[in-house]
């Protein structure tokens, strides 16, 4: 099925045979979007909802699942609306600014985290020493999604 994720309205949409854009009548709990990386490789992005409420996001909000396990790493895409009056006009202009946030779900508790060592390790404090050693050995800089995925995947192997 040809699906699109409408980030602004935080809903999954599709087109029918007459090219009308529709939303699902029954709520969708999980969906996968495929992306061509190159001519031989396709990447899959997994999106789920039904996570605890946090900030302005609710149970029906979709998150990209970067790591799943005893601890879950989620990435939330959203749009901010910025209003301004351009120089020389009197009309208010609205601009959509794409944004993203990261969340950790550990022991049923959802925590917003940043791509910074202290912020990211706070909800994982029960294995702080092992994670710090892993960060040093793997030269993790907290600059990319891959860095966060590596750390949480390692955390999920610890007892």
Contact map, one row per residue, 1 for C-alpha under 8 A:
111000000000010000000000000000000000000000000000000000000000000000000000000000000000000000000000000000000000000000000000000000000000000000000000000000000000000
111100000000011000000000000000000000000000000000000000000000000000000000000000000000000000000000000000000000000000000000000000000000000000000000000000000000000
111110000001111000000000000000001000000000000000000000000000000000000000000000000000000000000000000000000000000000000000000000000000000000000000000000000000000
011111000001110000000000000000000000000000000000000000000000000000000000000000000000000000000000000000000000000000000000000000000000000000000000000000000000000
001111100111100000000000000000000000000000000000000000000000000000000000000000000000000000000000000000000000000000000000000000000000000000000000000000000000000
000111111111100000000000000000000000000000000000000000000000000000000000000000000000000000000000000000000000000000000000000000000000000000000000000000000000000
000011111110000000000000000000000000000000000000000000000000000000000000000011100000000000000000000000000000000000000000000000000000000000000000000000000000000
000001111100000000000000000000000000000000000000000000000000000000000000000001100000000000000000000000000000000000000000000000000000000000000000000000000000000
000001111110000000000000000000000000000000000000000000000000000000000000000000000000000000000000000000000000000000000000000000000000000000000000000000000000000
000011111111000000000000000000000000000000000000000000000000110000000000000001000000000000000000000000000000000000000000000000000000000000000000000000000000000
000011101111100000000010000000000000000000000000000000000000110000000000000000000000000000000000000000000000000000000000000000000000000000000000000000000000000
001111000111110000000011000100000000000000000000000000000000000000000000000000000000000000000000000000000000000000000000000000000000000000000000000000000000000
001111000011111000001111000000000000000000000000000000000000000000000000000000000000000000000000000000000000000000000000000000000000000000000000000000000000000
111100000001111100001110000000000000000000000000000000000000000000000000000000000000000000000000000000000000000000000000000000000000000000000000000000000000000
011000000000111111111100000000000000000000000000000000000000000000000000000000000000000000000000000000000000000000000000000000000000000000000000000000000000000
000000000000011111111100000000000000000000000000000000000000000000000000000000000000000000000000000000000000000000000000000000000000000000000000000000000000000
000000000000001111110000000000000000000000000000000000000000000000000000000000000000000000000000000000000000000000000000000000000000000000000000000000000000000
000000000000001111110000000000000000000000000000000000000000000000000000000000000000000000000000000000000000000000000000000000000000000000000000000000000000000
000000000000001111111000000000000000000000000000000000000000000000000000000000000000000000000000000000000000000000000000000000000000000000000000000000000000000
000000000000001111111100000000000000000000000000000000000000000000000000000000000000000000000000000000000000000000000000000000000000000000000000000000000000000
000000000000111100111110000000000000000000000000000000000000000000000000000000000000000000000000000000000000000000000000000000000000000000000000000000000000000
000000000000111100011111000000000000000000000000000000000000000000000000000000000000000000000000000000000000000000000000000000000000000000000000000000000000000
000000000011110000001111100000000000000000000000000000000000000000000000000000000000000000000000000000000000000000000000000000000000000000000000000000000000000
000000000001100000000111111100000000000000000000000000000000000000000000000000000000000000000000000000000000000000000000000000000000000000000000000000000000000
000000000000000000000011111000000000000000000000000000000000000000000000000000000000000000000000000000000000000000000000000000000000000000000000000000000000000
000000000000000000000001111100000000000000000000000000000000000000000000000000000000000000000000000000000000000000000000000000000000000000000000000000000000000
000000000000000000000001111110000000000000000000000000000000000000000000000000000000000000000000000000000000000000000000000000000000000000000000000000000000000
000000000001000000000001011111100000000000000000000000000000000000000000000000000000000000000000000000000000000000000000000000000000000000000000000000000000000
000000000000000000000000001111100000000000000001110000000000000000000000000000000000000000000000000000000000000000000000000000000000000000000000000000000000000
000000000000000000000000000111110000000000000111100000000000000000000000000000000000000000000000000000000000000000000000000000000000000000000000000000000000000
000000000000000000000000000111111000000000000111000000000000000000000000000000000000000000000000000000000000000000000000000000000000000000000000000000000000000
000000000000000000000000000001111100000000011110000000000000000000000000000000000000000000000000000000000000000000000000000000000000000000000000000000000000000
001000000000000000000000000000111110000000011100000000000000000000000000000000000000000000000000000000000000000000000000000000000000000000000000000000000000000
000000000000000000000000000000011111000001111000000000000000000000000000000000000000000000000000000000000000000000000000000000000000000000000000000000000000000
000000000000000000000000000000001111100001111000000000000000000000000000000000000000000000000000000000000000000000000000000000000000000000000000000000000000000
000000000000000000000000000000000111111011100000000000000000000000000000000000000000000000000000000000000000000000000000000000000000000000000000000000000000000
000000000000000000000000000000000011111111100000000000000000000000000000000000000000000000000000000000000000000000000000000000000000000000000000000000000000000
000000000000000000000000000000000001111111000000000000000000000000000000000000000000000000000000000000000000000000000000000000000000000000000000000000000000000
000000000000000000000000000000000001111110000000000000000000000000000000000000000000000000000000000000000000000000000000000000000000000000000000000000000000000
000000000000000000000000000000000000111111000000000000000000000000000000000000000000000000000000000000000000000000000000000000000000000000000000000000000000000
000000000000000000000000000000000001111111100000000000000000000000000000000000000000000000000000000000000000000000000000000000000000000000000000000000000000000
000000000000000000000000000000000111110111110000000000000000000000000000000000000000000000000000000000000000000000000000000000000000000000000000000000000000000
000000000000000000000000000000000111100011111000000000000000000000000000000000000000000000000000000000000000000000000000000000000000000000000000000000000000000
000000000000000000000000000000011110000001111100000000000000000000000000000000000000000000000000000000000000000000000000000000000000000000000000000000000000000
000000000000000000000000000000011110000000111110000000000000000110000000000000000000000000000000000000000000000000000000000000000000000000000000000000000000000
000000000000000000000000000001111000000000011111000000000000000111000000000000000000000000000000000000000000000000000000000000000000000000000000000000000000000
000000000000000000000000000001110000000000001111100000000000011110000000000000000000000000000000000000000000000000000000000000000000000000000000000000000000000
000000000000000000000000000011100000000000000111110000000000011110000000000000000000000000000000000000000000000000000000000000000000000000000000000000000000000
000000000000000000000000000011000000000000000011111000000011111000000000000000000000000000000000000000000000000000000000000000000000000000000000000000000000000
000000000000000000000000000010000000000000000001111100000111100000000000000000000000000000000000000000000000000000000000000000000000000000000000000000000000000
000000000000000000000000000000000000000000000000111110000111100000000000000000000000000000000000000000000000010000000000000000000000000000000000000000000000000
000000000000000000000000000000000000000000000000011111000110000000000000000000000000000000000000000000000001110000000000000000000000000000000000000000000000000
000000000000000000000000000000000000000000000000001111111110000000000000000000000000000000000000000000000000010000000000000000000000000000000000000000000000000
000000000000000000000000000000000000000000000000000111111100000000000000000000000000000000000000000000000000011000000000000000000000000000000000000000000000000
000000000000000000000000000000000000000000000000000011111000000000000000000000000000000000000000000000000000000000000000000000000000000000000000000000000000000
000000000000000000000000000000000000000000000000000011111100000000000000000000000000000000000000000000000000000000000000000000000000000000000000000000000000000
000000000000000000000000000000000000000000000000000011111111100000000000000000000000000000000000000000000000000000000000000000000000000000000000000000000000000
000000000000000000000000000000000000000000000000011111011111100000000000000000000000000000000000000000000000000000000000000000000000000000000000000000000000000
000000000000000000000000000000000000000000000000111110001111100000000000000000000000000000000000000000000000000000000000000000000000000000000000000000000000000
000000000000000000000000000000000000000000000000111000001111110000000000000000000000000000000000000000000000000000000000000000000000000000000000000000000000000
000000000110000000000000000000000000000000000000111000001111111000000000000000000000000000000000000000000000000000000000000000000000000000000000000000000000000
000000000110000000000000000000000000000000000011100000000001111100000000000100000000000000000000000000000000000000000000000000000000000000000000000000000000000
000000000000000000000000000000000000000000000011100000000000111110000000011110000000000000000000000000000000000000000000000000000000000000000000000000000000000
000000000000000000000000000000000000000000001111000000000000011111000000011100000000000000000000000000000000000000000000000000000000000000000000000000000000000
000000000000000000000000000000000000000000001111000000000000001111110001111000000000000000000000000000000000000000000000000000000000000000000000000000000000000
000000000000000000000000000000000000000000000100000000000000000111110001111000000000000000000000000000000000000000000000000000000000000000000000000010000000000
000000000000000000000000000000000000000000000000000000000000000011111011110000000000000000000000000000000000000000000000000000000000000000000000000010011000000
000000000000000000000000000000000000000000000000000000000000000011111111100000000000000000000000000000000000000000000000000000000000000000000000000000000000000
000000000000000000000000000000000000000000000000000000000000000000111111000000000000000000000000000000000000000000000000000000000000000000000000000000000001000
000000000000000000000000000000000000000000000000000000000000000000011111000000000000000000000000000000000110000000000000000000000000000000000000000000000001000
000000000000000000000000000000000000000000000000000000000000000000111111100000000000000000000000000000011110000000000000000000000000000000000000000000010011000
000000000000000000000000000000000000000000000000000000000000000011111111110000000000000000000000000000011100000000000000000000000000000000000000000000010000000
000000000000000000000000000000000000000000000000000000000000000011110011111000000000000000000000000001111000000000000000000000000000000000000000000010010000000
000000000000000000000000000000000000000000000000000000000000001111100001111100000000000000000000000001111000000000000000000000000000000000000000000000000000000
000000000000000000000000000000000000000000000000000000000000001111000000111110000000000000000000000111100000000000000000000000000000000000000000000000000000000
000000000000000000000000000000000000000000000000000000000000011100000000011111000000000000000000000111100000000000000000000000000000000000000000000000000000000
000000100000000000000000000000000000000000000000000000000000001000000000001111100000000000000000011110000000000000000000000000000000000000000000000000000000000
000000110100000000000000000000000000000000000000000000000000000000000000000111110000000000000000011100000000000000000000000000000000000000000000000000000000000
000000110000000000000000000000000000000000000000000000000000000000000000000011111000000000000001111000000000000000000000000000000000000000000000000000000000000
000000000000000000000000000000000000000000000000000000000000000000000000000001111100000000000001111000000000000000000000000000000000000000000000000000000000000
000000000000000000000000000000000000000000000000000000000000000000000000000000111110000000000111100000000000000000000000000000000000000000000000000000000000000
000000000000000000000000000000000000000000000000000000000000000000000000000000011111000000000111100000000000000000000000000000000000000000000000000000000000000
000000000000000000000000000000000000000000000000000000000000000000000000000000001111100000011110000000000000000000000000000000000000000000000000000000000000000
000000000000000000000000000000000000000000000000000000000000000000000000000000000111110000011100000000000000000000000000000000000000000000000000000000000000000
000000000000000000000000000000000000000000000000000000000000000000000000000000000011111011111000000000000000000000000000000000000000000000000000000000000000000
000000000000000000000000000000000000000000000000000000000000000000000000000000000001111111111000000000000000000000000000000000000000000000000000000000000000000
000000000000000000000000000000000000000000000000000000000000000000000000000000000000111110000000000000000000000000000000000000000000000000000000000000000000000
000000000000000000000000000000000000000000000000000000000000000000000000000000000000011111000000000000000000000000000000000000000000000000000000000000000000000
000000000000000000000000000000000000000000000000000000000000000000000000000000000000111111100000000000000000000000000000000000000000000000000000000000000000000
000000000000000000000000000000000000000000000000000000000000000000000000000000000000110111110000000000000000000000000000000000000000000000000000000000000000000
000000000000000000000000000000000000000000000000000000000000000000000000000000000000110011111000000000000000000000000000000000000000000000000000000000000000000
000000000000000000000000000000000000000000000000000000000000000000000000000000000011110001111100000000000000000000000000000000000000000000000000000000000000000
000000000000000000000000000000000000000000000000000000000000000000000000000000000011110000111110000000000000000000000000000000000000000000000000000000000000000
000000000000000000000000000000000000000000000000000000000000000000000000000000001111000000011111000000000000000000000000000000000000000000000000000000000000000
000000000000000000000000000000000000000000000000000000000000000000000000000000001110000000001111100000000000000000000000000000000000000000000000000000000000000
000000000000000000000000000000000000000000000000000000000000000000000000000000111100000000000111110000000000000000000000000000000000000000000000000000000000000
000000000000000000000000000000000000000000000000000000000000000000000000000000111100000000000011111000000000000000000000000000000000000000000000000000000000000
000000000000000000000000000000000000000000000000000000000000000000000000000011110000000000000001111100000000000000000000000000000000000000000000000000000000000
000000000000000000000000000000000000000000000000000000000000000000000000000011110000000000000000111110000000000000000000000000000000000000000000000000000000000
000000000000000000000000000000000000000000000000000000000000000000000000001111000000000000000000011111000000000000000000000000000000000000000000000000000000000
000000000000000000000000000000000000000000000000000000000000000000000000001110000000000000000000001111100000000111000000000000000000000000000000000000000000000
000000000000000000000000000000000000000000000000000000000000000000000000111100000000000000000000000111110000000111000000000000000000000000000000000000000000000
000000000000000000000000000000000000000000000000000000000000000000000000111100000000000000000000000011111000011110000000000000000000000000000000000000000000000
000000000000000000000000000000000000000000000000000000000000000000000011110000000000000000000000000001111100111110000000001000000000000000000000000000000000000
000000000000000000000000000000000000000000000000000000000000000000000011110000000000000000000000000000111111111000000000000000000000000000000000000000000000000
000000000000000000000000000000000000000000000000000000000000000000000111000000000000000000000000000000011111110000000000001100000000000000000000000000000000000
000000000000000000000000000000000000000000000000000000000000000000000110000000000000000000000000000000001111100000000000000000000000000000000000000000000000000
000000000000000000000000000000000000000000000000000100000000000000000000000000000000000000000000000000001111110000000000000000000000000000000000000000000000000
000000000000000000000000000000000000000000000000000100000000000000000000000000000000000000000000000000011111111000000000000000000000000000000000000000000000000
000000000000000000000000000000000000000000000000001111000000000000000000000000000000000000000000000000111101111100000000000000000000000000000000000000000000000
000000000000000000000000000000000000000000000000000001000000000000000000000000000000000000000000000000111000111110000000001000000000000000000000000000000000000
000000000000000000000000000000000000000000000000000000000000000000000000000000000000000000000000000011110000011111000000000000000000000000000000000000000000000
000000000000000000000000000000000000000000000000000000000000000000000000000000000000000000000000000011110000001111110011000000000000000000000000000000000000000
000000000000000000000000000000000000000000000000000000000000000000000000000000000000000000000000000011000000000111110011000000000000000000000000000000000000000
000000000000000000000000000000000000000000000000000000000000000000000000000000000000000000000000000000000000000011111011000000000000000000000111000100000000000
000000000000000000000000000000000000000000000000000000000000000000000000000000000000000000000000000000000000000011111111000000000000000000000100000000000000000
000000000000000000000000000000000000000000000000000000000000000000000000000000000000000000000000000000000000000000111111100000000000000000000100000000000000000
000000000000000000000000000000000000000000000000000000000000000000000000000000000000000000000000000000000000000000011111110000000000000000000000000000000000000
000000000000000000000000000000000000000000000000000000000000000000000000000000000000000000000000000000000000000011111111110000000000000000000000000000000000000
000000000000000000000000000000000000000000000000000000000000000000000000000000000000000000000000000000000000000011111111111100000000000000000000000000000000000
000000000000000000000000000000000000000000000000000000000000000000000000000000000000000000000000000000000000000000001111111110010000000000000000000000000000000
000000000000000000000000000000000000000000000000000000000000000000000000000000000000000000000000000000000000000000000111111110000000000000000000000000000000000
000000000000000000000000000000000000000000000000000000000000000000000000000000000000000000000000000000010100001000000001111110000000000000000000000000000000000
000000000000000000000000000000000000000000000000000000000000000000000000000000000000000000000000000000000100000000000001111111110000000000000000000000000010000
000000000000000000000000000000000000000000000000000000000000000000000000000000000000000000000000000000000000000000000000111111110000000000000000000000000000000
000000000000000000000000000000000000000000000000000000000000000000000000000000000000000000000000000000000000000000000000000111110000000000000000000000000000000
000000000000000000000000000000000000000000000000000000000000000000000000000000000000000000000000000000000000000000000000000111111110000000000000000000000010010
000000000000000000000000000000000000000000000000000000000000000000000000000000000000000000000000000000000000000000000000100111111111000000000000000000000000000
000000000000000000000000000000000000000000000000000000000000000000000000000000000000000000000000000000000000000000000000000000111111100000000000000000000000000
000000000000000000000000000000000000000000000000000000000000000000000000000000000000000000000000000000000000000000000000000000111111110000000000000000000000000
000000000000000000000000000000000000000000000000000000000000000000000000000000000000000000000000000000000000000000000000000000111111111000000000000000100110000
000000000000000000000000000000000000000000000000000000000000000000000000000000000000000000000000000000000000000000000000000000011111111100000000000000000000000
000000000000000000000000000000000000000000000000000000000000000000000000000000000000000000000000000000000000000000000000000000001111111110000000000000000000000
000000000000000000000000000000000000000000000000000000000000000000000000000000000000000000000000000000000000000000000000000000000111111111000000000000100000000
000000000000000000000000000000000000000000000000000000000000000000000000000000000000000000000000000000000000000000000000000000000011111111110000000000100000000
000000000000000000000000000000000000000000000000000000000000000000000000000000000000000000000000000000000000000000000000000000000001111111110000000000000000000
000000000000000000000000000000000000000000000000000000000000000000000000000000000000000000000000000000000000000000000000000000000000111111100000000000000000000
000000000000000000000000000000000000000000000000000000000000000000000000000000000000000000000000000000000000000000000000000000000000011111110000000000000000000
000000000000000000000000000000000000000000000000000000000000000000000000000000000000000000000000000000000000000000000000000000000000001111111000000000000000000
000000000000000000000000000000000000000000000000000000000000000000000000000000000000000000000000000000000000000000000000000000000000001101111100001000000000000
000000000000000000000000000000000000000000000000000000000000000000000000000000000000000000000000000000000000000000000000000000000000000000111111001000000000000
000000000000000000000000000000000000000000000000000000000000000000000000000000000000000000000000000000000000000000111000000000000000000000011111101100000000000
000000000000000000000000000000000000000000000000000000000000000000000000000000000000000000000000000000000000000000100000000000000000000000001111101000000000000
000000000000000000000000000000000000000000000000000000000000000000000000000000000000000000000000000000000000000000100000000000000000000000001111111100000000000
000000000000000000000000000000000000000000000000000000000000000000000000000000000000000000000000000000000000000000000000000000000000000000000111111110000000000
000000000000000000000000000000000000000000000000000000000000000000000000000000000000000000000000000000000000000000000000000000000000000000000001111111000000000
000000000000000000000000000000000000000000000000000000000000000000000000000000000000000000000000000000000000000000000000000000000000000000011111111111100000000
000000000000000000000000000000000000000000000000000000000000000000000000000000000000000000000000000000000000000000100000000000000000000000000101111111110000000
000000000000000000000000000000000000000000000000000000000000000001100000100000000000000000000000000000000000000000000000000000000000000000000000111111111000000
000000000000000000000000000000000000000000000000000000000000000000000000000000000000000000000000000000000000000000000000000000000000000000000000011111111100000
000000000000000000000000000000000000000000000000000000000000000000000000000000000000000000000000000000000000000000000000000000000010011000000000001111111110000
000000000000000000000000000000000000000000000000000000000000000000100011100000000000000000000000000000000000000000000000000000000000000000000000000111111111000
000000000000000000000000000000000000000000000000000000000000000000100000000000000000000000000000000000000000000000000000000000000000000000000000000011111111100
000000000000000000000000000000000000000000000000000000000000000000000000000000000000000000000000000000000000000000000000000000000010000000000000000001111111110
000000000000000000000000000000000000000000000000000000000000000000000010000000000000000000000000000000000000000000000000000100100010000000000000000000111111110
000000000000000000000000000000000000000000000000000000000000000000001110000000000000000000000000000000000000000000000000000000000000000000000000000000011111111
000000000000000000000000000000000000000000000000000000000000000000000000000000000000000000000000000000000000000000000000000000000000000000000000000000001111111
000000000000000000000000000000000000000000000000000000000000000000000000000000000000000000000000000000000000000000000000000000100000000000000000000000000111111
000000000000000000000000000000000000000000000000000000000000000000000000000000000000000000000000000000000000000000000000000000000000000000000000000000000001111
